[in-house]
Amino acid sequence: MSMTKQLNRFSILIMLAFFLGGCGGQNNLQPGQVLKVGDKALDFSLQDSSGQFMKMSDVPANVYLILFFYRGAWCSACMNHLVDLKSGNQKFLDNHAVLAAISVDPVTDSAAFSAQWHIPFPLLCDSELKLIKAYGMLDREGHAGKDISRVGMVIIDPQKIIRYIYVGKDAFDRPSNDAVVYILQQLQAGKPIPQ
């Protein structure tokens, strides 16, 4: 089976697989500590839009994981980002990477959006803000007086090491799909990434 078919299969299976467990990294992350490039990624178990759980360990070997952080289903800019990521999903798969999107949205909100737009990657609920805080994406009282995620992106390599972090300045600020593919290709070739 080709790598693209395996990754497509993973994208479908990840939304069906059921795993139990809590958040928590093997890197002993301290309260308030923010991870940086070169650190071991924080392991997680988060519920997706189908009500199932995804863990970082579910990502196939030799595959990069791209975590896209977004503000919520109420944010039109973020919804446009997710639809754009959907259109670029095959490029990510072709470059040995899978995508998961993270917000504080309850499963029901994510499920409605995912069903409406046929999103091919998991929309994960981080209601306890564990990953959002760990990756420096927290926007305190960012919407209606509640803590939410900033827009951002984290790329984790197959060894579960953080290789790239981008925190957007506002809801519209994120790398384009082509920029993400370029970053992936640079990482895979062992070349430096321009900042």
C-alpha positions in Angstrom: 0.0 0.0 0.0 1.4 3.4 -0.9 2.3 6.0 1.8 -0.5 8.3 0.5 -3.1 5.5 0.8 -1.8 4.6 4.3 -2.1 8.2 5.4 -5.5 8.6 3.9 -6.5 5.4 5.7 -5.1 6.9 8.9 -7.1 10.1 8.5 -10.3 8.1 8.2 -9.4 5.5 10.9 -8.3 8.2 13.4 -11.8 9.5 13.5 -13.2 6.0 14.2 -10.6 4.7 16.7 -11.5 4.8 20.4 -8.8 5.3 23.0 -9.1 6.2 26.6 -6.6 8.1 28.7 -5.7 11.6 30.0 -3.4 14.3 28.9 0.1 14.2 30.2 3.5 14.3 28.7 6.5 12.0 29.3 8.5 15.2 29.5 7.3 16.2 33.0 5.9 19.5 32.0 5.6 21.9 34.9 2.6 24.1 35.5 3.0 27.3 33.4 5.9 25.9 31.4 5.7 26.5 27.7 7.3 24.0 25.2 9.7 25.2 22.6 11.3 23.9 19.4 13.6 20.9 20.3 11.5 19.8 23.2 9.7 16.5 23.4 6.1 16.9 22.4 3.4 16.6 25.1 1.5 13.4 24.7 -2.3 13.8 24.7 -5.6 12.1 24.5 -8.3 14.5 23.3 -11.9 13.9 22.1 -12.6 14.5 18.5 -15.7 15.7 16.7 -17.1 12.2 16.5 -16.8 11.7 20.2 -13.8 9.4 20.0 -10.3 10.0 21.4 -7.1 10.6 19.5 -3.6 10.2 21.1 -0.4 11.4 19.6 0.8 7.8 19.7 -1.9 7.0 17.1 0.2 8.8 14.4 1.8 6.3 12.2 5.6 5.8 12.3 7.7 8.1 10.0 4.9 10.6 9.8 4.9 14.3 11.0 2.0 15.6 13.0 0.8 19.1 12.4 -1.3 20.6 15.1 -3.4 23.6 14.0 -4.8 25.7 16.9 -7.9 27.7 16.3 -10.1 30.0 18.3 -13.4 28.2 17.8 -16.3 27.5 15.4 -17.8 31.0 16.1 -14.7 32.6 14.5 -15.2 33.0 10.7 -11.5 33.4 10.0 -10.8 30.1 11.8 -13.5 28.3 9.9 -12.0 29.6 6.6 -8.6 28.4 7.8 -10.0 24.9 8.4 -11.7 24.8 5.0 -8.4 25.9 3.4 -6.5 23.2 5.4 -9.1 20.7 4.0 -8.2 21.8 0.5 -4.5 21.3 1.2 -4.9 18.1 3.1 -3.6 15.9 0.2 -0.4 18.0 0.0 0.2 17.3 3.6 -0.4 13.6 3.2 1.9 13.6 0.1 4.6 15.1 2.3 4.2 12.4 5.1 2.2 14.6 7.5 -1.2 14.4 9.1 -3.2 17.2 10.5 -5.3 17.7 13.7 -7.0 20.9 14.7 -7.5 21.9 18.3 -9.8 24.4 20.1 -11.8 24.6 23.3 -15.0 24.0 21.4 -17.3 21.3 22.7 -17.6 18.2 20.6 -21.1 19.1 19.4 -19.8 22.4 17.9 -16.9 20.6 16.2 -19.2 17.8 15.0 -21.6 20.2 13.3 -18.8 22.0 11.5 -17.0 18.8 10.5 -20.2 17.3 9.2 -21.2 20.4 7.2 -17.8 20.8 5.5 -16.6 17.1 5.5 -13.4 17.9 7.3 -11.0 15.0 6.7 -8.9 15.5 9.8 -9.8 15.4 13.5 -11.1 18.5 15.2 -10.0 18.0 18.8 -11.5 19.4 22.0 -9.0 20.8 24.5 -11.5 22.1 27.0 -9.0 21.9 29.9 -6.5 24.0 27.8 -3.6 21.5 28.4 -2.1 21.5 24.9 -3.2 25.1 24.3 -1.2 26.2 27.4 1.7 23.8 26.8 2.3 25.2 23.3 1.9 28.9 24.3 -1.4 29.3 22.4 -3.5 30.5 25.4 -5.5 33.7 24.8 -6.8 34.7 28.2 -10.4 35.8 28.1 -10.1 35.9 24.4 -13.8 35.4 23.7 -16.8 36.4 25.8 -14.5 36.5 28.9 -13.4 32.9 28.4 -10.0 31.5 27.8 -9.5 30.2 24.2 -6.7 29.3 21.9 -4.8 31.7 19.7 -4.4 30.7 16.0 -1.2 28.8 15.7 0.6 25.7 14.4 3.0 23.2 15.8 4.9 20.6 13.7 6.0 17.4 15.5 8.5 15.0 13.8 8.2 11.2 13.8 10.4 11.0 16.9 7.8 13.2 18.8 10.2 16.2 18.9 8.8 19.7 18.3 10.3 21.1 15.1 8.3 24.2 14.5 6.0 26.5 16.4 4.0 29.4 15.0 1.8 31.7 17.1 -0.4 34.0 15.1 -0.7 37.7 16.0 -4.5 37.6 15.3 -7.3 35.4 14.0 -6.1 35.8 10.4 -2.4 35.2 10.9 -1.3 31.7 10.0 1.1 30.2 7.4 -0.4 29.3 4.0 -0.7 25.6 3.0 2.2 26.1 0.6 4.4 27.6 3.4 3.6 24.6 5.6 4.5 22.2 2.9 7.8 24.1 2.3 8.6 24.0 6.1 7.9 20.2 6.1 10.2 19.7 3.1 12.9 21.7 4.8 12.6 19.7 8.0 12.6 16.4 6.2 15.7 17.5 4.2 17.5 18.6 7.5 17.7 22.2 6.3 17.1 25.3 8.4 13.8 26.9 8.4 13.7 30.7 7.6 12.0 32.6 10.4 
